[in-house]
Amino acid sequence: MKVWVTGGSGSLGRSVLGAINNTFPQIEVLSPSHSVLALDDQKAVDSFVAFHKPTHVIHLAAQVFGIAGHMAHPADSLLMNTKIDHTIFSALLSTPPEWVYYASTVAAYGFPYISMPLDEKDWLTGLPHDSEYGYAMAKRHAFSYLELLKHQHSTNFVYGLTTNLFGTGDRFLEGRGHVVVSLLEKARRAKSRNEFLEVWGSGDASRDFLSTDDAATLILDMFGKHVGVVNVASGQEIRIAEIAEEIVNQFNLSKGYKFVGVNEGITKRVCSVETLKLEAPSVAKIKSFEKLQVEIRNFLERA
């Protein structure tokens, strides 16, 4: 057995690699960095796959801009992510593996939502929200490659509609990072300048948050299985205001926080995990808000 993990240097990728080493220490793992293997270089990826012939693939690599970045550059997000996926799947269709995990996104759900919590049966009903359109459509397109692999080569797959992630090693990108790391970095600055914590939106937004460590555990629960489309989430709704309050308390920000009414995007998004429970029983043990509290403490220790 040989596992190829793309995006291994990212926050989720590091968690997945750590989980594989702990759970399956005997497995050969391939996770070359971008400097070694550029995932948009068709010739290089073709040669890599043909030579190594991975039996299992965990495809996590993507160009993620965050809500502000996806709104500002929808075409870039669509083109960059489609190119990466096309390059990888072209190689895999020539040298098919036994199993593929593909990290998609809950942004791929059609909007307005048909169900809440989000149910997998509704994910292709309607078009994605404008704020995430380019990224979401690139991720939708990847599903067709997985279906072809299954139909032509009997490759089992998991198409993971991934919720909002947080975790150690997540990158802060000015104006376009993930929610939690962005709030933490803003809090660090607010603390040093004795300012309030500025939070995007109106205060009404809530999300389903999942730590990268928990996400990695869920992925390995589904290792080798043919699950198809599944929400990779906690099933727990957490308001952005709750996170802001916790950050203010732990950082001891005397001026508190305030919502600034920009870049709110979708107000509420929480996922059904009924399908996930059947394939990944560890989802029942997840306590996302407690993990968020720990992540805030860890950030403070590193700051």
DRENDO-1510 file (C-alpha; in Angstrom, 1 decimal, always signed):
<recs>
REC; n; res; u; v; w
REC; 1; MET; +0.0; +0.0; +0.0 .
REC; 2; LYS; +1.3; +3.4; -0.9 .
REC; 3; VAL; -0.5; +6.7; -0.1 .
REC; 4; TRP; +0.0; +10.0; -1.9 .
REC; 5; VAL; -1.1; +13.1; +0.1 .
REC; 6; THR; -1.3; +16.4; -1.7 .
REC; 7; GLY; -1.2; +19.6; +0.3 .
REC; 8; GLY; +0.8; +18.0; +3.0 .
REC; 9; SER; +2.4; +21.3; +4.1 .
REC; 10; GLY; -1.0; +22.8; +4.9 .
REC; 11; SER; -2.7; +22.8; +8.3 .
REC; 12; LEU; -5.0; +19.9; +7.3 .
REC; 13; GLY; -2.3; +18.1; +5.5 .
REC; 14; ARG; +0.0; +18.1; +8.5 .
REC; 15; SER; -2.8; +16.7; +10.7 .
REC; 16; VAL; -3.5; +14.0; +8.1 .
REC; 17; LEU; +0.2; +13.0; +7.8 .
REC; 18; GLY; +0.5; +12.8; +11.5 .
REC; 19; ALA; -2.7; +10.7; +11.8 .
REC; 20; ILE; -1.4; +8.3; +9.1 .
REC; 21; ASN; +1.9; +7.9; +10.8 .
REC; 22; ASN; +0.2; +7.1; +14.1 .
REC; 23; THR; -2.5; +4.9; +12.7 .
REC; 24; PHE; -0.8; +3.1; +9.8 .
REC; 25; PRO; +3.0; +3.4; +10.6 .
REC; 26; GLN; +3.7; +0.6; +8.1 .
REC; 27; ILE; +2.2; +2.5; +5.1 .
REC; 28; GLU; +4.6; +4.2; +2.6 .
REC; 29; VAL; +3.5; +7.8; +2.4 .
REC; 30; LEU; +4.3; +10.2; -0.5 .
REC; 31; SER; +3.9; +13.9; +0.1 .
REC; 32; PRO; +6.4; +15.9; -1.9 .
REC; 33; SER; +6.5; +19.7; -1.4 .
REC; 34; HIS; +5.6; +22.2; -4.1 .
REC; 35; SER; +9.3; +22.8; -4.8 .
REC; 36; VAL; +9.7; +19.1; -5.5 .
REC; 37; LEU; +6.5; +18.5; -7.4 .
REC; 38; ALA; +4.4; +21.4; -8.8 .
REC; 39; LEU; +0.8; +20.2; -9.0 .
REC; 40; ASP; +0.0; +22.3; -12.0 .
REC; 41; ASP; +2.9; +20.8; -14.0 .
REC; 42; GLN; +1.2; +18.0; -16.1 .
REC; 43; LYS; +4.4; +16.3; -17.3 .
REC; 44; ALA; +5.9; +16.2; -13.8 .
REC; 45; VAL; +2.7; +14.9; -12.1 .
REC; 46; ASP; +2.2; +12.3; -14.9 .
REC; 47; SER; +5.8; +11.1; -14.3 .
REC; 48; PHE; +5.4; +11.0; -10.5 .
REC; 49; VAL; +2.2; +9.0; -10.6 .
REC; 50; ALA; +3.4; +6.6; -13.3 .
REC; 51; PHE; +6.6; +5.9; -11.3 .
REC; 52; HIS; +5.2; +5.6; -7.8 .
REC; 53; LYS; +1.8; +4.2; -8.7 .
REC; 54; PRO; +0.1; +5.2; -5.4 .
REC; 55; THR; -2.7; +2.9; -4.3 .
REC; 56; HIS; -4.5; +5.5; -2.2 .
REC; 57; VAL; -4.7; +9.2; -2.7 .
REC; 58; ILE; -5.7; +11.9; -0.3 .
REC; 59; HIS; -6.1; +15.1; -2.4 .
REC; 60; LEU; -6.1; +18.1; -0.1 .
REC; 61; ALA; -4.2; +20.7; -2.2 .
REC; 62; ALA; -6.1; +23.8; -3.2 .
REC; 63; GLN; -5.7; +27.5; -3.7 .
REC; 64; VAL; -7.9; +28.9; -0.9 .
REC; 65; PHE; -8.4; +32.7; -0.7 .
REC; 66; GLY; -10.9; +33.0; +2.1 .
REC; 67; ILE; -14.2; +34.8; +1.8 .
REC; 68; ALA; -12.8; +38.2; +0.8 .
REC; 69; GLY; -10.3; +36.7; -1.6 .
REC; 70; HIS; -12.9; +34.5; -3.3 .
REC; 71; MET; -15.2; +37.5; -3.7 .
REC; 72; ALA; -12.5; +39.6; -5.2 .
REC; 73; HIS; -11.0; +37.0; -7.4 .
REC; 74; PRO; -13.6; +34.4; -8.4 .
REC; 75; ALA; -12.0; +33.7; -11.8 .
REC; 76; ASP; -8.5; +33.2; -10.4 .
REC; 77; SER; -10.0; +30.8; -7.8 .
REC; 78; LEU; -11.9; +28.8; -10.5 .
REC; 79; LEU; -9.0; +28.6; -12.9 .
REC; 80; MET; -6.2; +27.8; -10.3 .
REC; 81; ASN; -8.2; +25.0; -8.6 .
REC; 82; THR; -9.5; +23.5; -11.8 .
REC; 83; LYS; -6.0; +23.4; -13.2 .
REC; 84; ILE; -4.6; +21.6; -10.1 .
REC; 85; ASP; -7.4; +19.0; -10.2 .
REC; 86; HIS; -7.2; +18.5; -13.9 .
REC; 87; THR; -3.5; +17.8; -13.7 .
REC; 88; ILE; -3.8; +15.3; -10.8 .
REC; 89; PHE; -6.8; +13.5; -12.1 .
REC; 90; SER; -5.4; +13.2; -15.7 .
REC; 91; ALA; -2.5; +11.3; -14.2 .
REC; 92; LEU; -4.7; +9.2; -12.0 .
REC; 93; LEU; -7.0; +8.2; -14.9 .
REC; 94; SER; -3.9; +6.8; -16.6 .
REC; 95; THR; -2.6; +5.1; -13.5 .
REC; 96; PRO; -5.7; +4.5; -11.4 .
REC; 97; PRO; -5.5; +4.0; -7.6 .
REC; 98; GLU; -7.7; +1.9; -5.5 .
REC; 99; TRP; -9.1; +4.8; -3.4 .
REC; 100; VAL; -9.2; +8.6; -3.5 .
REC; 101; TYR; -10.3; +11.1; -0.8 .
REC; 102; TYR; -11.1; +14.5; -2.3 .
REC; 103; ALA; -11.3; +17.5; -0.1 .
REC; 104; SER; -14.2; +19.5; -1.4 .
REC; 105; THR; -16.1; +22.3; +0.4 .
REC; 106; VAL; -19.5; +23.0; +1.8 .
REC; 107; ALA; -19.3; +26.1; -0.3 .
REC; 108; ALA; -20.2; +23.8; -3.2 .
REC; 109; TYR; -23.8; +23.5; -1.9 .
REC; 110; GLY; -26.4; +25.4; -4.0 .
REC; 111; PHE; -27.8; +28.6; -2.5 .
REC; 112; PRO; -30.4; +29.4; -1.2 .
REC; 113; TYR; -30.1; +26.2; +0.9 .
REC; 114; ILE; -32.8; +23.5; +0.5 .
REC; 115; SER; -32.1; +22.0; +3.9 .
REC; 116; MET; -30.6; +23.2; +7.2 .
REC; 117; PRO; -28.6; +21.5; +8.5 .
REC; 118; LEU; -27.1; +20.9; +5.0 .
REC; 119; ASP; -28.0; +17.4; +3.7 .
REC; 120; GLU; -25.8; +15.7; +1.0 .
REC; 121; LYS; -28.7; +14.9; -1.2 .
REC; 122; ASP; -29.2; +18.6; -1.9 .
REC; 123; TRP; -25.7; +19.7; -2.6 .
REC; 124; LEU; -26.1; +20.1; -6.4 .
REC; 125; THR; -29.5; +21.9; -6.1 .
REC; 126; GLY; -29.0; +25.4; -7.5 .
REC; 127; LEU; -25.7; +27.4; -7.9 .
REC; 128; PRO; -23.3; +28.2; -5.1 .
REC; 129; HIS; -23.4; +31.6; -3.3 .
REC; 130; ASP; -21.9; +34.5; -5.3 .
REC; 131; SER; -19.3; +35.0; -2.5 .
REC; 132; GLU; -17.7; +31.6; -3.1 .
REC; 133; TYR; -18.8; +30.9; -6.7 .
REC; 134; GLY; -15.4; +30.4; -8.5 .
REC; 135; TYR; -13.9; +28.2; -5.8 .
REC; 136; ALA; -17.1; +26.2; -5.3 .
REC; 137; MET; -17.6; +25.5; -9.0 .
REC; 138; ALA; -14.0; +24.2; -9.4 .
REC; 139; LYS; -14.7; +21.8; -6.5 .
REC; 140; ARG; -17.9; +20.7; -8.0 .
REC; 141; HIS; -16.2; +19.9; -11.3 .
REC; 142; ALA; -13.8; +17.5; -9.5 .
REC; 143; PHE; -16.7; +15.2; -8.7 .
REC; 144; SER; -16.9; +14.2; -12.4 .
REC; 145; TYR; -13.3; +12.9; -12.3 .
REC; 146; LEU; -14.1; +10.7; -9.3 .
REC; 147; GLU; -17.2; +9.3; -11.0 .
REC; 148; LEU; -15.1; +8.4; -14.1 .
REC; 149; LEU; -12.5; +6.7; -11.9 .
REC; 150; LYS; -15.2; +4.7; -10.2 .
REC; 151; HIS; -17.0; +3.8; -13.5 .
REC; 152; GLN; -13.9; +3.0; -15.6 .
REC; 153; HIS; -11.5; +1.6; -12.9 .
REC; 154; SER; -13.6; +0.7; -9.9 .
REC; 155; THR; -11.8; +3.3; -7.8 .
REC; 156; ASN; -13.5; +3.8; -4.5 .
REC; 157; PHE; -13.8; +7.4; -3.4 .
REC; 158; VAL; -14.9; +9.9; -0.7 .
REC; 159; TYR; -15.9; +13.3; -1.9 .
REC; 160; GLY; -15.7; +15.3; +1.4 .
REC; 161; LEU; -17.8; +18.4; +1.6 .
REC; 162; THR; -15.5; +20.0; +4.2 .
REC; 163; THR; -16.8; +22.6; +6.7 .
REC; 164; ASN; -14.9; +25.5; +8.1 .
REC; 165; LEU; -11.6; +24.3; +9.5 .
REC; 166; PHE; -9.2; +25.6; +12.1 .
REC; 167; GLY; -6.0; +24.4; +13.5 .
REC; 168; THR; -2.4; +25.0; +14.4 .
REC; 169; GLY; -0.3; +25.9; +11.3 .
REC; 170; ASP; -3.2; +27.6; +9.5 .
REC; 171; ARG; -1.9; +30.5; +7.6 .
REC; 172; PHE; -3.0; +34.1; +8.2 .
REC; 173; LEU; -3.4; +35.9; +4.8 .
REC; 174; GLU; -4.3; +39.6; +5.2 .
REC; 175; GLY; -7.9; +40.0; +4.4 .
REC; 176; ARG; -8.4; +36.5; +3.0 .
REC; 177; GLY; -7.6; +34.0; +5.6 .
REC; 178; HIS; -9.8; +31.4; +7.4 .
REC; 179; VAL; -12.2; +32.8; +10.0 .
REC; 180; VAL; -10.5; +31.6; +13.2 .
REC; 181; VAL; -6.9; +32.3; +12.3 .
REC; 182; SER; -7.9; +35.7; +11.0 .
REC; 183; LEU; -9.7; +36.6; +14.3 .
REC; 184; LEU; -6.7; +35.4; +16.3 .
REC; 185; GLU; -4.2; +37.5; +14.3 .
REC; 186; LYS; -6.5; +40.5; +14.5 .
REC; 187; ALA; -6.8; +39.9; +18.3 .
REC; 188; ARG; -3.0; +39.8; +18.6 .
REC; 189; ARG; -2.8; +43.2; +16.9 .
REC; 190; ALA; -5.6; +44.7; +18.9 .
REC; 191; LYS; -3.9; +43.6; +22.1 .
REC; 192; SER; -0.6; +45.3; +21.1 .
REC; 193; ARG; -2.4; +48.5; +20.1 .
REC; 194; ASN; -5.0; +48.5; +22.8 .
REC; 195; GLU; -7.8; +48.5; +20.3 .
REC; 196; PHE; -11.1; +46.6; +19.9 .
REC; 197; LEU; -11.2; +43.4; +18.0 .
REC; 198; GLU; -12.7; +44.1; +14.6 .
REC; 199; VAL; -15.0; +41.3; +13.4 .
REC; 200; TRP; -16.5; +41.1; +9.9 .
REC; 201; GLY; -20.3; +40.9; +9.5 .
REC; 202; SER; -23.3; +42.0; +11.5 .
REC; 203; GLY; -23.1; +39.5; +14.4 .
REC; 204; ASP; -25.7; +37.1; +13.1 .
REC; 205; ALA; -23.4; +34.6; +11.3 .
REC; 206; SER; -22.8; +31.1; +12.5 .
REC; 207; ARG; -20.8; +28.2; +11.1 .
REC; 208; ASP; -20.0; +24.5; +11.6 .
REC; 209; PHE; -16.4; +24.5; +12.7 .
REC; 210; LEU; -14.1; +21.5; +12.8 .
REC; 211; SER; -10.5; +21.2; +13.9 .
REC; 212; THR; -7.9; +19.9; +11.4 .
REC; 213; ASP; -7.0; +17.1; +13.9 .
REC; 214; ASP; -10.6; +16.0; +14.0 .
REC; 215; ALA; -11.0; +16.2; +10.3 .
REC; 216; ALA; -7.9; +14.0; +9.8 .
REC; 217; THR; -9.4; +11.4; +12.2 .
REC; 218; LEU; -12.6; +11.4; +10.2 .
REC; 219; ILE; -10.7; +11.0; +6.9 .
REC; 220; LEU; -8.9; +8.0; +8.2 .
REC; 221; ASP; -12.1; +6.5; +9.5 .
REC; 222; MET; -13.2; +6.4; +5.8 .
REC; 223; PHE; -9.9; +5.2; +4.5 .
REC; 224; GLY; -10.4; +2.7; +1.6 .
REC; 225; LYS; -14.2; +2.9; +1.8 .
REC; 226; HIS; -16.5; +3.9; -1.0 .
REC; 227; VAL; -18.6; +6.6; +0.7 .
REC; 228; GLY; -19.3; +9.0; -2.2 .
REC; 229; VAL; -20.5; +12.4; -1.2 .
REC; 230; VAL; -20.4; +13.2; +2.5 .
REC; 231; ASN; -20.2; +16.2; +4.8 .
REC; 232; VAL; -17.0; +16.3; +6.7 .
REC; 233; ALA; -18.1; +18.4; +9.7 .
REC; 234; SER; -18.9; +18.5; +13.3 .
REC; 235; GLY; -22.7; +19.0; +13.0 .
REC; 236; GLN; -22.3; +21.7; +15.7 .
REC; 237; GLU; -23.4; +25.3; +15.1 .
REC; 238; ILE; -21.1; +28.0; +16.6 .
REC; 239; ARG; -21.9; +31.7; +16.3 .
REC; 240; ILE; -19.0; +33.9; +15.2 .
REC; 241; ALA; -19.9; +36.1; +18.2 .
REC; 242; GLU; -19.2; +33.2; +20.6 .
REC; 243; ILE; -15.7; +32.9; +19.1 .
REC; 244; ALA; -15.1; +36.6; +19.4 .
REC; 245; GLU; -16.2; +36.6; +23.0 .
REC; 246; GLU; -13.9; +33.7; +23.9 .
REC; 247; ILE; -11.0; +35.4; +22.1 .
REC; 248; VAL; -11.6; +38.7; +23.9 .
REC; 249; ASN; -11.7; +36.9; +27.3 .
REC; 250; GLN; -8.6; +34.8; +26.7 .
REC; 251; PHE; -6.6; +37.8; +25.2 .
REC; 252; ASN; -8.0; +40.1; +27.9 .
REC; 253; LEU; -8.9; +42.7; +25.4 .
REC; 254; SER; -10.2; +45.6; +27.5 .
REC; 255; LYS; -12.0; +47.3; +24.6 .
REC; 256; GLY; -13.8; +44.1; +23.6 .
REC; 257; TYR; -15.0; +43.6; +20.0 .
REC; 258; LYS; -17.4; +45.0; +17.5 .
REC; 259; PHE; -18.9; +43.9; +14.2 .
REC; 260; VAL; -18.1; +46.1; +11.2 .
REC; 261; GLY; -20.8; +45.0; +8.8 .
REC; 262; VAL; -18.6; +43.9; +5.9 .
REC; 263; ASN; -17.9; +40.5; +4.1 .
REC; 264; GLU; -20.6; +38.6; +6.0 .
REC; 265; GLY; -21.4; +36.2; +3.2 .
REC; 266; ILE; -23.8; +33.5; +4.2 .
REC; 267; THR; -25.4; +34.0; +7.5 .
REC; 268; LYS; -25.9; +30.4; +8.7 .
REC; 269; ARG; -24.3; +27.2; +7.7 .
REC; 270; VAL; -24.3; +24.0; +9.7 .
REC; 271; CYS; -24.0; +20.4; +8.3 .
REC; 272; SER; -25.9; +17.2; +8.9 .
REC; 273; VAL; -23.5; +14.5; +10.0 .
REC; 274; GLU; -26.0; +11.6; +9.8 .
REC; 275; THR; -24.2; +10.0; +6.8 .
REC; 276; LEU; -20.9; +10.7; +8.3 .
REC; 277; LYS; -21.9; +8.8; +11.5 .
REC; 278; LEU; -22.3; +5.6; +9.5 .
REC; 279; GLU; -18.8; +5.7; +8.1 .
REC; 280; ALA; -16.8; +7.7; +10.7 .
REC; 281; PRO; -18.0; +6.9; +14.2 .
REC; 282; SER; -15.5; +9.2; +15.8 .
REC; 283; VAL; -17.6; +12.2; +14.8 .
REC; 284; ALA; -19.7; +11.5; +17.9 .
REC; 285; LYS; -16.8; +12.4; +20.1 .
REC; 286; ILE; -16.1; +15.8; +18.6 .
REC; 287; LYS; -16.4; +18.9; +20.8 .
REC; 288; SER; -15.6; +21.7; +18.5 .
REC; 289; PHE; -16.0; +24.7; +20.8 .
REC; 290; GLU; -13.7; +23.0; +23.4 .
REC; 291; LYS; -11.1; +22.5; +20.6 .
REC; 292; LEU; -11.5; +26.2; +19.6 .
REC; 293; GLN; -10.8; +27.2; +23.2 .
REC; 294; VAL; -7.6; +25.1; +23.2 .
REC; 295; GLU; -6.6; +26.6; +19.8 .
REC; 296; ILE; -6.9; +30.1; +21.2 .
REC; 297; ARG; -4.8; +29.2; +24.2 .
REC; 298; ASN; -2.2; +27.6; +22.0 .
REC; 299; PHE; -2.1; +30.7; +19.8 .
REC; 300; LEU; -1.5; +32.9; +22.8 .
REC; 301; GLU; +1.4; +30.7; +23.9 .
REC; 302; ARG; +3.0; +31.0; +20.5 .
REC; 303; ALA; +2.4; +34.7; +20.1 .
</recs>
